[in-house]
Amino acid sequence: MTLIIAGYTFDPALDYTFSFDEAGSMSDPAPQPGTEKPPARRETEPSGIFVAADSTITSGTETLLSGFRKIYPVAVKLWEPYFVGDFFRDYLQVRMETEIVVGFAGSTLTAQHCMNGLTEHLSKLRISCKPSQHGPIEYAVLMDCEPNPLHDAGMSWGNDTFTSADANGLLTAEYISNVILHCLKGSLSSARKYKISPAGFQTLLTPFVAGIRCPATQRFHLYAFKMDSETAANGMLQVRVEKQLVSKDTVAVLGLIKEFEADAQTAYASARASGNATEVAMFEFMNDAIDKVTGRGDKGIDRPAVLKVLGRNGLSITKRQ
């Protein structure tokens, strides 16, 4: 099994109320009778995304290995079109590159298959436009697997099209999350061809989380991708993948959900209310959860535990325990 906890980081609460004592040192003012000290100022806009995970791989009750990575950085590259005169030639230069953080629980083989697909897709996003016979050009970001009007033979484009300003704001967190959803669905689509047993289908249900700093707004977004099985019209099982934007007031929990999700939400809410660093509080929760599981002789999750944070300066490993 696995335990993944992902959520938003917030800058620590700041108290702007202060005074100076007789020696000239800054100190908190003594509250006047009948008054209360104003509460510390708490940030309401996230300063990043954290993902905490254990790192053991098990098969039933047997531990196969430890130190397995369940959190990965993924590069997102937006390529700009290259023209010779009025004619499109190729995509030769990356206009924008950013990094997102992705974590997963469940089957490592399924996860690796999905990771291959989303890594490939997110590294080949194209600035293009939507097909249109009339009216102004509607600029868009396209995946490499999508039909691209720029490849249409004989099409010419004026100097006033595909300017630098036209690309501003095209790439968003919502679009990136939709590419991830497309990749997860595509990676698992072949399963519908085979008569897989319900037990076999359980190995395909590999939930993901993705932390993204929106290139257009610079705000942080956390998405959870959950999988379930459903019966198709032909009677065969297939995988259903759903995407959800995680609220700033909650965390996403993957893996041992039944045992730890409720307590994780409580711990996160407590950290938010007190103005403490949410990533620190939830990493402590992760290690306490590991102690609880290993303490009763189970091997579902184990150390080392890892905490990674996607912040304003990119992705960093802040703790490894």
N, C-alpha and C positions, 0 to 999 in steps of 0.2 A: 504494500500500500504506500501511500504518499500523503503528506500534509503540506499544502501550499496555502499561504495567507498573503493576500495582496490588498493594498489600500492606498490612501493618499497620505502624503506627509504634509505637515503644516509647520511653519516657523514657530518656535516657542513663544508662549504668551509673554507680553511685555507690559510692565507696569510703569506708566509715565508719571505717576504721582511721587514727588520727592521734595525735600527741603534741605536746608543746610544747618548743621548744628553750630554751636559757638566756636568750634575749632575750624569751621569752614568746610567740614566734610559733608558729603551728600548723604542724606538718610531719609527714611520714610517719615512723613509727618505724623504726629500723634493725632488720632481722630478727635474732633471736638465733641463735647457732650451732645448727644442726640443726633449725631451724624455717623455715617458709616463710610469706611474707606472705599473709594470707587473700585470696581473690579478691574483686574488686569485686562489689557486689550488682547483679544485673541484673533488670529488671522482666520478669515473665512475662505480665502482662496488658496488652494493647495500650492505648495512649493515643489512638489514632486510626487513620484509614485514609488512605493516600496513593494518588494516581493520577497517573502521569506519562505524557505523550504528546507525539508530534511534532505538527505542524500543517499538513502539506502534503497537497494533493489532487492525485492523478495519474490519468491515463488511459493505460494501457500504459506507454510510456517517456516520456510527455509530462507535464510539470508544469502543472496548470491554475491553481492558486493556492496561496498560503501564508497562514498566520495563521488557518486554519480551526479552529474550536473542536470538540474531540472529547471534552471533559469538561464536564458540565453539573450545576448544582444543580437538584434537583427537590423542590418543596414537597409534604409529606404533611400532609393536613388530615383530622382526625377530627371529624365533626359530631355534636352531641348532639340528641336529639329534644326538641321543644317541645310541651307539652300545655296544653290548655285544659280545666280540670277533670280528668276521667278520660279524655279523648279526645285522641289524637294529632292534631296539626295540620300540622307541617312540621319541617324542619331549618333553623333560623335562626341558630344560633350554633356557632362552632368551639370545641370543647372543648380540643383539643390540636393544635398545629402543630409540625412538625419538618422538617428538611431532610436529604436524602440526596445522595450524589454518584454520578453515572452516567457511564461512559465507554463508547465503542464503537469498533469497527474495521469496515472493509468499506465497503459502498455507502452513500454519504451520503444518497441518496434513500430507501433502505430504512430507514436509521437514523432519519431525520426522521419517517417514517411511524410507526415504532415509538415514538419519543419523544412524538409527539402523543397516542398512545393511553395510554401509561403516565402522562404528565403529567395528562391528564384524569381517569383512574381514581384516581390517588393523591390528587387534590385533593377527591374526593367520597366519602370513606369514611364510613360511617354506623354509629353505635351502634344496635344493634337486638337481636334475639334469634332463636333458631332455632325453627322451627315445632314446636309440641308440643300435644298434646291433653290430656295428663295430666302431673302432676309439677310441680316448681318451674321457673321461667323459667331458661333457659340463655342468658345474654347472649352476644352475639357482635358482631364487626365485619363489616359487609357492604359489598360494592361497590354502587355506584349501579345497576349493570346486573342485580343479583340480585333475586329475589323477596324482598320485605320484609314480614314479618308485621304491622308497624305500619301498613301501608297497607290492611290488611283492613278492609272496611267493618263498622261496628257493634261493633268491638272496643273495650273500655274497660280502663283500667289504673289500678290503685290508687296512692295516694301512696307506698306502700312499694316501688314498682317503679321502675326506672331512676333510682335515686339516684346521687349522685356516687360513692359507694363501689363501686357495681355496675360502673362503667366502669374501675376501676383494673386495670391489667395486661392489658386486652383487646388492645391494639395492641402487637404484637411485631415484631421484625426478621424472624422467620420468616414471619409473615403478610404483611408488606410485600413480601418476596421472592416470595411466591406470587402476589401481585397483579401484580408485574412479569412473572412467568412467564406468567400469564394474558393479559396485554396483548401480549406478544411472540407468543404462539401466535395470538391473535385477529387481530393486525395482518397476519400472514402466511397466515391460513387461506384467504383468497380465491385464493391461488396454485393451490390444488388444482383450481380450476375450469378452468384453462387448460392447453393443451398446450405447456408451456414446455420448451425444449431444456435439456439438461444445462448448457450454457454460460450460458444465461440464468438458470438456478437458482443458479449460483455468485454472481450479483449479489445474491441474496436472503439469502445466508448472512452475516449481520452479527452477530458476537458482541458481548456486552455484559458489563460488570462493574458492580456496585452496592455502594457502601459505605454501611452503615446503622449508626446508633447506636440500639440497641434502646430504644424508649420505656419498656418495662417494667423492664428490668434495667440500662439505661445502659451496657451492654457493646457493643463494636464487632464487627461482622460484615461479612465481605466475601463476596459471591456472584459466581460466574461463570456466564454463560448462553451456552452454545455451541449452534450450529446445524449441522445436517447434512441432507442430502436422503435420502429413502427412497421406495420405490415403494409406492403404495397398492394396494388390492385391485383397483381398476379399471385398473391399469397405469400411472396417471399419477404423476409425481413430486410429492412434497409435502415440506414443511419439518418437521423434527423439532427441537424445542427442549428442551434439558436444563439443569437448574439444579444447581450444585454449590457447597457451602459451602467456601470456601478455608481451608486450615489456616493457623494462625498461623506455621507454620514454612516456608511457601512463598509465592511470589508468583503472581499470575495474569498471563499474557502473552498478548496478543492481537495479531493481525497477522502479523508476521514471526517466527512461532513456531519454525520449523525452524532458523533461523539463530541466534536469540538466547535461546530459553527456557532451555536448559541452563546457559549462562553467567550468565543473570540469577538463576537459583536459587542458583548458587554464590556470586555477589556478595552476595545477600541473606543467605545463611547465614553468610558471613564477617562481615557487619555485625552480625548478631545475636550471633555468638560473641564479637566484640570489644567489644560494648556500645555501638557507634557508632550514630548516628541512621540508621535504615534508609532514611528518605525522602531524606536527603542522598546516601547511598551509591548509591541506585538512580537518582536524578536525574543523578548523575555517569555512571552506567552508560548511561543514555539518551543523554546527549550524546556519549559515546564511541562508541555504536552509530551515531549519526547521522554522526559523523566517518568511521567505517569505511565506511559505505554511500556517502556523497558522495565520499569519497576515491578510490573506484574508478570514479567516474563515473556511478553509479546515482542515480536520482531518486525512489526508492521512499519514503524518509522524509527530512525536512529540518527545519530550524529555522524559526521559533522553537519551542523545546521548552518545555512548561509543566508545572509541578508544582502540584497542588492537594491540600490536606490537610483532611480532615474530622476535627476535633478536638473537645475538650470545649466549645469556644466557637463551634462551627459550622464552616462551610466557609471556607477562605481560600486565596488564591493566594500561596504562599510564595516561589516563584521563577518567573521567566520569562526564558529565555535564547535 
